[in-house]
Amino acid sequence: MEEIKKAASVSAKSNIGLFLLLCFGFLSCFAGGFILAKTLLPPSLEPNPSSSPTSSNTPLSSTMPLQAGKRYFDDTVIAITKSLPRKVLVATLSRNETNSQFVHNGRVSFFDGVTWKRKFSANTYVDFQIHPGNLIKLWETQIDKSRVLKEKTQGEIVVDNVSIKFDTGELSNEMSLRSLPGYTKLMSRGTGLLSIDGVIAPAYIMYSRIYSQDASQIQFYSEPFGLTTSWLILWDDQGNFYHIDMTHVDKPTSIYETHQVAIVETPHDQVTKTFDVISSIDLSVSPPENYTFNLRYPLNLTLSIHRLDALNKNEGGAYEWYMGNVEAVVTLADGEKVNGFGLIEYIHK
């Protein structure tokens, strides 16, 4: 990671504006504001001794339901280069406690500017600390000494012998999406760096973290249950960040029901939410290519979205799950139109 650290230092001196924070966050909605128990502190930088890991090409969590009274941790980083052609990294590392160990699942989607690739890793350890593996070589979070929200994360991932390194820059966990003991999720947006085989580029960052003291409170389904989700993150040319989650559930449960939320964060770190979101989706093509989202009071914005490509995240499965790059036109409250780009995820199960 030395090359990224040095590059970040040189870039900051030559162009402070390169690292201005921007604005927006995917799949299901969550909200925060809480005090974590000692067992839920962020992973330390030094891994504890582990059992012998086992590897797999498919995530164990796809066949292993989350257990009542067991802990669950999930870190996700999304990095999108500012320059064209855009490179995209979406990486998740979850840790699911079982009776005597933690199942660690790595899920990585990488867009090299032309095509998408998706890789998995699965290992078991005696703890929830993040350990290096063949797919995720490094995932290191540094907590600010004040221990008040601020942190930064660096990592290295290898996909088909391509080295992908990321540096999030400083993040502040400013967006809460769920705040329950069994399900707490915080999200940050920022500006950092993405390195592809040593070629370093400024990148927009979205980072999320989930904690749970009772994993059964995170809804898990092993069969189709009538869910349709449209999840979007977007950055516009004025530096605003958008996150939208619209989910319809045909068979609601006590812990998972139909919901919609939109968050907008300005370049000046002002965060505004609305739960009044109306969408129009062109279902003539599967997965959909065109979406319109109306973010009502107090935002009063309209986002017109066009999907550019698609990664099938459930190839050969019994339901639809796609992610792709998008371009957008945002109509602001005063009628001004601003271009934007980001990612959309569509699930129909």
Sequence and secondary structure as in RCSB ss.txt:
>XXXX:A:sequence
MEEIKKAASVSAKSNIGLFLLLCFGFLSCFAGGFILAKTLLPPSLEPNPSSSPTSSNTPLSSTMPLQAGKRYFDD
TVIAITKSLPRKVLVATLSRNETNSQFVHNGRVSFFDGVTWKRKFSANTYVDFQIHPGNLIKLWETQIDKSRVLK
EKTQGEIVVDNVSIKFDTGELSNEMSLRSLPGYTKLMSRGTGLLSIDGVIAPAYIMYSRIYSQDASQIQFYSEPF
GLTTSWLILWDDQGNFYHIDMTHVDKPTSIYETHQVAIVETPHDQVTKTFDVISSIDLSVSPPENYTFNLRYPLN
LTLSIHRLDALNKNEGGAYEWYMGNVEAVVTLADGEKVNGFGLIEYIHK
>XXXX:A:secstr
 HHHHHHHHHHHHH GGGG        S         GGGS   SS          SS GGGTS   TT  EEEE
EEEEEESSSS  EEEEEEEEEE SSSEEEEEEEEEE SS EEEEEEEEEESSSS    SSEEEEEEEE TT SS 
EEEEEEEEETTEEEEEE   B   EEEEEETTEEEEEEEEEEEEEETTEEEEEEEEEEEEEES GGGS   SS  
 EEEEEEEEEETTS EEEEEEEEESS  SS   EEEEEEE TT  EEEES EEEEE TTSSS  EEEEEETTTT 
EEEEEEE   EETTTTSSSEEEEEEEEEEEE TTS EEEEEEEEEEEE 
